[in-house]
Amino acid sequence: MALTMRANQAAASTGRVARVSRANAVVCKAQKADFGKAAAAVVATTLLAGSAQAISYDDLQGLTYLQVKGSGLANTCPVLESGSTNLKDLKAGTYKVDKFCMEPTSFTVKEESQFKGGETEFVKTKLMTRLTYTLDQMSGILKVDGSGNVELQETDGIDYAATTVQLPGGERVPFLFTVKNLNAKGTLDAFGGEFVVPSYRGATFLDPKGTLDAFGGEFVVPSYRGATFLDPKGRGAATGYDNAVALPARADAEELAKENTKSAAGGKGSAVFSVAKVDAATGEIAGVFESIQPSDTDLGAKAPKDVKITGLWYARLQ
């Protein structure tokens, strides 16, 4: 599936920073049907919407705190202006990943169809969180073999961000956008893997096989709220009351079991990545991503919803 990125650079005036949109064609071969369809939808809206405020890594390093403050640049990933679309320019070896950044440009939530007998589908949402939802400063290890097979492991950094979106009907869906403990395998064209999503239920699993053309895997989704969080009735997973104090006689009632028994267990999410451009001279790499993870469960009291996030990613290799 071809994804076209177009680059435009605007001149800055009176201290305003020049902003560039993403460029280059990307072919994303997802190993799961859901991921493949999502990648197509992302490119049209994703690369045009959020990319207009992006600048290169070198330009970003040249800005002062006051120039970045309030501009929205802190919530964007750097754009890769130079380099090659020939992914074979990335030589085989083991690289240390630094400045790993993931910038979402689209959030959709899986909902039941409004029509009788209709299938569930991912619907568009309204973002309620301000410019604090980008993952940044992440680090890890990237391994590339002679055949173009890739393995990416995320180990540290700002790898989670509390985010809330609103469905067309007005319902708000909080979730912890993350790729914690991501272990992605595949090809340079598209790779993916699993990650941990705290306190969220597992999402669609993506077989961890691929190359630089396409690689993916799972990650951990930590609990949106910690074990010491207390609800309005003072109940928590590791502390607080074990039931609603006003209803002691109904502490064991089945309909109140989920509310009384709190759980801060994590969940699983899966993501797929595609590389658009590589700069062997500077060690920069960039592309697009798509992940599916569960939403918040209110410490086990609610059923999670599947949240699909698509966007752009950037990293520096050493």
C-alpha positions in Angstrom: 0.0 0.0 0.0 1.7 3.2 -1.1 1.7 6.1 1.3 2.8 9.4 -0.2 4.4 12.1 2.0 4.8 15.6 0.6 7.2 18.1 2.0 6.6 21.8 2.2 8.7 24.3 4.1 7.4 27.7 5.1 9.6 30.7 6.0 9.7 32.0 9.6 8.9 35.5 10.5 9.5 37.5 13.7 11.0 34.7 15.6 8.5 32.1 14.3 10.1 28.9 13.3 10.0 27.4 9.8 7.7 24.4 9.7 8.0 21.5 7.4 5.6 18.8 6.4 6.6 15.1 6.0 7.8 13.8 2.6 8.4 10.6 0.8 6.6 7.5 -0.3 6.1 4.7 2.2 5.0 1.2 1.6 3.4 -0.4 4.6 2.8 -4.1 4.5 0.9 -4.9 7.6 0.7 -8.5 8.7 -2.8 -8.2 10.1 -5.8 -7.1 8.0 -6.9 -4.5 10.6 -3.5 -2.9 10.6 -3.3 -2.8 6.8 -6.6 -1.0 6.4 -5.7 1.5 9.1 -2.4 2.4 7.6 -4.1 3.5 4.4 -6.6 5.7 6.2 -3.8 7.3 8.3 -1.7 8.6 5.5 -4.3 10.8 3.9 -5.2 12.6 7.1 -2.2 11.9 9.3 0.6 13.2 7.2 -1.3 16.3 6.2 -2.7 17.3 9.6 -0.1 17.2 12.2 3.0 17.4 10.1 2.7 21.0 9.2 4.2 22.1 12.5 7.3 19.8 12.3 10.9 20.9 11.8 14.2 19.1 11.5 16.1 17.8 14.5 19.0 20.3 13.9 16.6 23.2 13.7 14.9 22.1 16.9 18.2 22.0 18.7 18.9 25.6 17.7 15.7 26.9 19.3 15.6 28.5 22.8 13.1 27.5 25.4 11.0 30.6 24.8 10.8 29.9 21.1 9.5 26.4 21.7 7.2 27.4 24.6 3.5 27.7 23.5 4.4 26.9 19.8 3.3 23.3 19.8 6.7 22.1 18.6 7.3 20.2 21.8 4.4 17.9 20.8 5.8 17.1 17.3 8.5 14.7 16.1 11.4 16.0 14.0 11.1 15.7 10.2 13.8 14.0 8.2 14.7 16.3 5.3 17.7 14.6 3.9 18.5 10.9 3.4 17.4 8.2 1.1 14.2 6.2 0.5 16.4 3.2 -0.3 16.1 1.3 2.9 19.2 -0.8 1.9 21.3 2.2 2.9 20.8 1.1 6.5 23.7 -1.4 6.9 23.3 -4.6 8.9 24.3 -4.4 12.5 23.1 -3.6 16.0 22.2 0.1 16.7 21.4 2.0 19.8 18.1 3.8 19.3 17.9 7.4 20.8 15.4 10.2 20.6 12.7 7.7 19.5 9.6 9.8 19.0 6.0 8.8 18.1 3.6 11.6 17.1 -0.1 10.5 16.8 -2.2 12.2 14.1 -5.3 10.1 14.2 -7.3 8.4 17.0 -10.2 6.1 16.3 -12.2 3.9 18.7 -13.9 0.5 17.9 -17.7 0.8 18.4 -20.7 -1.3 17.7 -22.6 -0.4 14.5 -25.6 1.9 14.9 -27.5 -0.4 12.4 -29.0 -3.8 13.3 -26.8 -6.6 12.2 -24.0 -4.2 11.4 -20.3 -4.9 12.1 -18.2 -3.1 14.6 -15.9 -0.5 13.2 -13.4 2.1 14.2 -15.1 5.6 14.4 -13.4 9.0 14.3 -13.1 10.8 17.6 -12.5 14.3 18.9 -9.2 14.8 20.7 -9.8 16.3 24.2 -6.2 16.3 25.4 -4.0 19.3 24.7 -0.5 19.1 23.1 0.9 16.5 25.6 0.2 13.2 23.9 3.4 12.6 21.9 5.9 10.0 23.1 9.5 11.2 23.1 13.0 10.7 24.3 12.6 6.9 24.1 15.5 4.6 23.7 16.2 1.0 22.8 18.0 -1.4 20.5 17.5 -1.9 16.7 19.0 -5.0 15.1 19.2 -5.3 11.3 20.5 -8.5 9.6 21.9 -8.9 6.1 18.5 -10.0 4.7 16.8 -6.8 5.9 15.0 -8.4 8.9 14.6 -6.1 11.8 14.1 -6.3 15.6 13.3 -3.2 17.7 13.1 -3.2 21.4 12.0 -0.2 23.4 13.6 0.1 26.9 13.2 3.6 28.4 12.0 7.1 27.9 8.8 9.1 28.0 6.9 6.0 26.7 3.3 6.7 27.9 0.9 9.7 27.8 -2.5 9.9 29.3 -4.9 10.8 26.5 -8.7 11.3 26.2 -10.8 11.3 23.1 -14.6 11.9 22.6 -16.9 9.7 20.6 -19.5 11.3 18.2 -22.2 10.5 20.8 -20.4 12.5 23.5 -18.8 9.5 25.4 -15.3 10.2 26.5 -12.7 7.4 26.3 -9.5 7.8 28.4 -6.5 5.7 27.6 -2.8 5.5 28.2 -1.1 6.0 24.8 2.1 3.9 25.1 4.5 1.4 23.6 6.1 0.4 26.8 8.4 -2.7 26.5 7.8 -2.8 22.7 9.3 -5.8 21.0 8.8 -5.4 17.3 10.1 -7.7 14.5 9.8 -7.6 10.8 11.3 -5.9 7.8 12.4 -2.3 7.2 9.3 -1.7 5.1 7.0 -2.6 8.0 7.7 -4.0 11.4 5.6 -4.4 14.5 5.3 -5.9 17.9 3.6 -6.1 21.2 3.8 -3.6 24.1 2.5 -3.3 27.6 -0.7 -1.3 28.2 -1.1 -0.9 32.0 -4.6 -1.6 33.3 -5.9 -2.2 29.8 -7.2 -5.4 28.1 -5.2 -7.0 25.3 -5.8 -5.7 21.8 -5.3 -7.3 18.4 -2.1 -9.4 18.3 0.3 -8.9 15.4 2.5 -11.8 14.5 6.1 -10.5 15.2 7.5 -11.2 11.8 8.8 -8.8 9.2 11.6 -6.6 7.7 12.4 -2.9 7.4 9.5 -2.8 4.9 7.1 -4.0 7.6 7.8 -4.9 11.2 5.5 -5.1 14.2 4.9 -6.7 17.6 3.3 -6.3 21.0 3.8 -3.9 23.9 2.6 -3.5 27.5 -0.2 -1.1 28.3 0.0 -0.1 32.0 -3.0 0.7 34.1 -4.4 4.2 33.5 -4.7 4.6 37.2 -2.3 3.2 39.8 -3.0 0.7 42.6 -3.1 3.5 45.2 -5.8 5.5 43.4 -9.0 5.8 45.4 -12.4 6.2 43.7 -15.1 8.6 45.1 -16.1 5.9 47.7 -12.6 5.4 48.9 -12.0 2.0 47.2 -8.6 1.1 45.7 -6.6 -1.8 44.4 -3.9 -1.7 47.1 -5.4 0.6 49.7 -8.7 2.1 50.8 -12.0 0.4 51.6 -12.9 -3.0 50.0 -16.6 -2.0 49.5 -18.9 1.0 49.5 -19.1 2.1 53.1 -22.7 3.3 52.7 -23.8 -0.2 51.5 -22.0 -2.7 53.9 -24.8 -5.3 53.6 -24.3 -5.5 49.9 -20.5 -5.7 49.9 -20.7 -9.1 48.2 -23.4 -8.3 45.8 -22.6 -9.6 42.3 -23.7 -6.3 40.6 -21.2 -4.4 42.8 -18.3 -6.9 42.5 -16.5 -5.1 39.6 -16.8 -1.8 41.5 -15.6 -3.2 44.8 -12.8 -5.4 43.4 -10.2 -3.1 41.9 -7.5 -4.3 39.5 -4.5 -2.4 38.3 -3.3 -5.2 36.0 -1.7 -4.2 32.7 -2.8 -5.2 29.3 -1.3 -5.8 25.8 -1.3 -3.7 22.7 0.2 -4.3 19.2 1.8 -1.9 16.7 3.2 -2.0 13.2 5.9 0.4 11.8 7.0 1.3 8.3 10.2 3.1 7.4 9.9 5.9 4.9 13.4 7.4 4.9 16.9 6.7 6.2 19.9 9.0 6.5 23.0 6.8 7.0 25.2 9.9 7.5 23.3 11.4 10.4 21.8 8.1 11.7 18.2 9.4 11.4 15.3 7.2 10.5 11.6 8.1 10.1 8.3 6.6 9.0 4.7 5.9 9.9 3.1 3.7 12.6 -0.2 2.2 13.6 -1.1 0.7 17.0 -4.1 -0.9 18.6 -4.5 -0.9 22.4 -7.2 -1.1 25.0 -8.6 1.9 26.7 -9.0 2.6 30.5 -11.0 0.1 32.5 -11.5 2.3 35.6 -9.5 -0.3 37.6 -11.5 -3.2 36.2 -14.9 -1.7 36.6 -15.6 -1.2 32.9 -15.0 -3.1 29.7 -12.2 -1.6 27.6 -12.5 -0.3 24.1 -10.0 -0.9 21.3 -8.3 2.3 20.4 -6.4 2.7 17.1 -3.6 5.3 16.9 -1.9 6.2 13.7 0.9 8.7 13.1 4.5 9.5 12.4 7.7 8.3 14.1 11.3 9.4 14.2 14.5 8.1 15.8 18.3 8.5 15.8 20.6 5.5 15.5 24.1 5.1 16.9 
